[in-house]
Amino acid sequence: MDEINSLPANRSTALELAEERRLVEEGHQFLDEKRMLLAAEILRRMARYRQLQHEGATASRSARAALGNAIAVLGLDAVLLAPTRPLEGQAQLLSEPFMGVRLVRLAAPLLRPVPMPAPAPAWPSAALEEARRAFQDLLSLAAALGVEATNLRRLAREYRRTERRARALENVLLPELDLALRFVGEQLELQESEEAIRVHEARRAPVR
């Protein structure tokens, strides 16, 4: 309040305050629009995350069932002794900027069989191959789920930061500027009233 009371009450100060308020209001509008866009993107990706969770749960059940079927067909020892199928590759991520947030997406499948013949199992079985494919699909879904979880965390962090900035402008800076503008305006009105009174009295004074 002391800073406001010390403001020079003149037209230049009023114009400067009005311009500053206009710029702050534009900044607040931008942050408000950004906040809404971030919220919409979070909701869209949350729906995708839940869909992947559902697919992952289904894939997990399928993988467990396929493994149980392979054990039932071959026996536990045969499944444990079956040679592993080497896989190659890793998550290749591409950047997807959104409202200043660095989002990512998978650019290629996470894992692929190596381009060479794998050793044949001692007891070839379609059930064993089905279990292997089911777990490979489960790994790919887990990678996609991890990517979406990362994006959601980044979006939520940016949303909170934008929310804080927007509220600071809305609840602190804009009210302070409005108060300063009102104070300067009242002082100018008071000066004009005093000047009008002086002019009026000067006209009424007898001419000597």
N, C-alpha and C positions, 0 to 999 in steps of 0.2 A: 504493500500500500504506500509506503514511503516513496518508492521509486515512481509510482504513478503521480503522487502529489508534487514531485519535483519536476514533472514534465513541463517544458515551456508551452504555455497556452497560446499558440499562434496557428495560422493556417498551414504553414509548412509542416508542423508536427502532425496536424490532423490528416494531411494528405499522405505523409509517410506511414502513419498508423493504418490508414485505410488500405494503402497498397500492401503493407505487410499482412494485414488480415486477409486480403484477397489471395495472396500467395499461399498462406497457411490453409485457407479454405480449399484451394485447389489441391494442395497436398493431401488434405484429409479426404477429399473425394476420391483421389487416386488410391489411397490406402484402403478406403472402404470398398472400392471396386475390386482391388486386389484381394481383399479379404473374402469377398463373395466368390471370386473365381477359384481361390484356393479351397474354399469349403466345397464347392461343386466338384472339383477334381478329387478331393479326399473322398467324397461320397461315391464317386464313380469307381475309384480304385478300391475302396472298401468292398464294393459289390464284387469286383473282380477277385479280391483276396478271399472273400467268403466262397466264391465259386471254386477257386483253386483248393480251398480247404475241403470242400465237399468232394471234389475230384480226387484229392489226395487220400481222404478217408476211404473212398470207394476203391482206389488203387491199392491201398494198404490191405484192405480186406481181400482183394483179388490176389495179391501177392502171397498173403498168408495161406489162402486156400490152395493156390498153385503149389506152394511149397509142401503143404500137407498132402496134396495129391501125389506129388513126386515121391514123398516118403512112403506113402501107402503103396505105390507101385513098385518102387525099387528097394525100399527099406532105408533106415536111417544111415547105416554104414555106407551104402552105395552113394547116397546123396553127399555125405561128408567127404568121400573119397573122389567124387567127380572133379575133374580138373577145372580150374577157373578159366573163364573166358576173358583174356586181357582186354581192357578198354583204354581208349586214348581220348584226349581232348580235355578241355576245361571250359569254364564259363567264359564266353566272349561277350563283354558288355559294351553297349553303345550308349552314349550320353544323349539324353533328351531334355534340354533346358525347358523349364516352364516357370514363368513369372520369377525368374532369378533363382530357381531351385534346380540343382543338377539331379535330374532323375535318370534312371538307367533301365535298360531292357536287354534281354538275352538276344544276341545276334545269331546264335547257332545252337544246335543241340548240345547239351552238356557233355554227354558221353557217346562214343561210337565204338563199335567193335574195331579192333585193329585190322588193317587190310592184309591179313595173312591167315592161313589156315590154322585154326586152333586144334590142339590135340583132341582126338575123339575120346569120349568117355568110355570107360570099360564096359558100361552097360548103357548103350544108346537108348534114349527114351524121349518121346515127344513131351512127356510130362515134365522132364527136367528142363528141356528147352523153353517150355511155357513158363516155368517158374523163373528162369533166368530173364526172360523178356519182361515178365511182370515186375521184377525188382528193378530192372533198368528203367522202365516207365516211371516207377515210383521215385527214383532218383531225379529224373528230369522234372517231375512235378514239384519235388522238394526244392529244386533250384529256382523254379519259377515263383514258388511261394516265398522264398527268401528274398528275391528281387522285389516283389510287391511289398513285403514287410519293410524293406529298406526305404522304398519310395514313400510309403505312408509315414514313416518316422521323419523323413526329411520335410515332407509337406506339413506335417503337424508342427514341427519346429518353426518353420517359416510362418505358418499361420499364427502361432503364439507371438512371434516377434512383430508381425504386422498388426496384430490386435493391440499389443502394448503401445505401439507408435500411434495408431489411430486414436486410442483412448487418451493418450497424452495430449494430442492436439485438440481433441473434442472436449476434454474435461479440465484441461489446465491452460494451454496456450490461447485457445480461442476465447474463453471467458476473460482471461487477463487482458487481451487486446480489446474486447468489447468494453470492459471496465475503463481502460485507458482512453478509448475513443469517447465514451460517455463523459468522462471527467474533462477532457480537453474541450468537448463540445459545450458542456455547461459553463466552463470558464470563458469560452469565446462569447457565449450568449450574455454572460454577466458583463463582460467588457463592452459589448455592443449596447447593452442597456445603460451602463454608466456613461458611455459616450453620448447616447441619445439624450440622457438627462442633462449632461453638461451643455450640449448644443441647445436644448430647450431653455435652460436657465440663462444661457448667454443671450438668446433672442429676447427673453423677457427683461433682461437687465436694462435699466434706463440709460439712454445715451447721454453722456456728459459733454 
